[in-house]
Amino acid sequence: MSLPVEASRFAADWLALREPADAQARSTRLTEQAAAWLERVDDRVIVDLGSGAGSNPRYLAPRLPGPQHWRLVDHDPALLALAVERLQALTSSEGTPVEIFTWPHDLDRLEADWWEGAHLVTASALFDLVSREWLERLVDECAGRGIALLATLSVTGHWHFIDRDGRPADTEEDASVAELLRVHQRRDKGLGVALGGEAPDEIERLFTLYGYRVERDASPWQLTAGTSHGLSLGSALIDGWFDAACELAPQASEALGAWHAQRRSALASGALGLWVEHCDLFASPAQGNAE
């Protein structure tokens, strides 16, 4: 299944918009642990699930040892083609070339040959979109093959507006919208009833059952008030939150419209920024943890 051209272009634009905030938010400690894990093997095979336009390997490859062979898995061939174009000059932490292979594949088909010889599975902003059953299947595949997992930028369902000094500046209306969004995050996104903000805890719980060591760090977006990128990404977020809230509560569309206009105006004036909580996790088989 591939997206229409317009949808692919919209997805690519959104991924490009969020990439700088993602890079700033990611846990460097867990990236270093993944690098140490890969030092244990000679020929590193990395599977990236839900690759989109390749932001994950674009960030990780220069911070991981080579040689690296990336398998980018996504249901949208147009985004994968864009990823190949963007990653042509990618190198490892030693400066060695990185091999990129694309796998146009629906993520619900986890019984796939992309697992063969893999050492590490990575995914960014994916696991809050999947179901508990899907995650159980993924963890089972990883544990059965001794594969480590680096999961980054999973939403937790918590966010707040911040003032110019970075202090929380939420209202009762913000709290009401946030509650609607937490409900919306649990809706089926194509891989079963989504975990939403429960994803980090479920990743940790399931891998721990298999004897994995799981480390986690907070990786929040901190969109400072009055900055150009904070305004562009923050405005896109508020637009999306407004649409999601109206979808769940159409009877409140007038009040939600007033909230949307007021918060958009506060961002544009530089009075407010946004703090959006995410979580990164690194899970590795206990018998093979790198110190």
Secondary structure by P-SEA (a helix, b strand, c coil): ccccaaaaaaaaaaaaaaaaaaaaaccaaaaaaaaaaaccccbbbbbbccccccaaaaaccccccccbbbbbbcccaaaaaaaaaaacccccccccbbbbbbbbcccccccccccccccbbbbccccccccaaaaaaaaaaaaaabbbbbbccccccbbbbbcccccccccaaaaaaaaaaaaaaacccccccccccaaaaaaaaaaaaabbbbbbbbbbbccccccaaaaaaaaaaaaaaaaaaaaacccaaaaaaaaaaaaaaaaaaccbbbbbbbbbbbbcccccccc
